[in-house]
Amino acid sequence: PIALWWIRRDLRLHDNQALAEAMRLARTVIPVFVLDPALLSSASQSRRRTQFLFASLACLDRDLRSRGSKLIVRSGTPVEVLERLACEVGARWVVAEADYSPYALRRDRAVAQRVDLRLCPGLTLQDPRELRAPSGRPYTVFTAFARSWWQRPAPQLDAVIPPPARLPPVEDVSSERIVAELDAFPVHVFPPGEAEARARLDAFVSGSDPPIFRYASERNRLDGAGSSRLSPYLRFGMVSVREAWCRASQLLERAPDEASRAGVRAWLNELVWREFYITLLYSFPRMVRESLRPEYREIEWDDAGDALAAWYRGQTGYPAVDAAMRQLAAEGWISNRARMLVASFLVKDLLLDWRLGERWFFQQLIDGDPAANSGGWQWSAGTGTDAAPYFRVFNPTKQGERYDPGGRWVRKWVPELCHVPDEFIHRPWAMPRAVQERCGCRIGREYPSPIVDHAVARQRAIARYRAARSAA
Ligand code: FAD
């Protein structure tokens, strides 16, 4: 018997439950990737993310060939491609890793009507369909979700599946060529493929003093140097979240002190956030389109215009915001702290609809993911699941001073500010004229003056949110 292993968000050979199931069912397993026009040509698709995906598919094909197999790539709607291919090669099953986004659920329902589709776990550690409050309703607050999440059996390292040493040959099946134009994304920042993903995980959790031990204190650095930078690889499943979890949680016993243990726990907690948003999107498919909290659906947003353009281009006059937006445009990735900061700025300081920012992020981010992105935006806008009150507004100056002290990161991304003295690096508008002249950065000339006054904007945002609440 023959099975198709339909690869979607699991571009890996290590710990792949769908691949293992396909090999259990059938003697011949044909790895297939479908170039789905509904995904590849959608308005919010990102060329950079597609290129990262294509380059990683090329890596997967190499890894498969080194084990005697190869990747088959076909374009078309998954229903048609899979039905035709199954018929062509005589496959009895199509095996895939389950995915819970609204589009994936629709697509898989349609495919299951035409072929014998077997879905396996692997995208998450716990099944999103099972994580419900005792009332039967989905969790909407992270702390309650996490509490119940931790009560479930923990994933075990000995369950992690090793990669197959050999795979059955795939003969006489035609495949399209994947063309990866590598200039579209910064290969030096995020090299594609499973080997790179594994090297990153290793670098983060192994050795006598792994970076994960310092995660609790370093994770908020605006330059992102304190976190794993695994998100693009977890996004496409180049590393299994189960393996990442098990390797990290093992360190809880080995950690030399409480600070290191706190680092490991904080990192594991982020993986639970990942599960939370996947589960939330499964329960509330409309969260990509509308505020989860009904009272904020009618907020009166300002009209997008010059302010939105200044935000896109990193020309707001707030150095930390501008550095983040320019890094995002250049590398397709910014730290979590930088994401929260620019999101808060767009929504609260500029009073622009969070969906404008969500869409921009989705087009720019290599790790762009509908669950984490809409979850993160709604958290920042205060329209989602966050327990924090609506009047929390990030102060872009203080955030910069706290998480990029000395301004090294800002200077890298906003070179106009390169020679600005440390004391003014996060508030350059406060520089006396003579200092501006001396450091070659005149405000309003080489670098813009702030497009809003944060103190005033904060009050305006609070009033607007309060009005929406009382109208609801
Ligand atoms: P680490 O800190 O090393 O964390 C490990 C992994 O946990 C990450 O790779 C990621 O898979 C997961 N994770 C960490 N934090 C979160 C979180 N808050 N929510 C969900 N998963 C998390 N993450 C995405 O993967 N895709 C997105 O499109 C995305 N959009 C975001 C938008 C906004 C406005 C905000 C505030 C956050 C967003 N995040 C998104 C979450 C988070 O910022 C990134 O996952 C993280 O910065 C990636 O860096 P890292 O791999 O070094 O993370």
Boltz pocket constraint, residues with backbone or C-beta under 6 A from the ligand:
constraints:
  - pocket:
      binder: B
      contacts: [[A, 219], [A, 224], [A, 227], [A, 228], [A, 229], [A, 230], [A, 231], [A, 232], [A, 234], [A, 235], [A, 267], [A, 270], [A, 271], [A, 273], [A, 274], [A, 275], [A, 277], [A, 334], [A, 335], [A, 336], [A, 337], [A, 339], [A, 340], [A, 343], [A, 361], [A, 365], [A, 367], [A, 368], [A, 369], [A, 370], [A, 372], [A, 373], [A, 374], [A, 376], [A, 377], [A, 380]]
      max_distance: 6.0
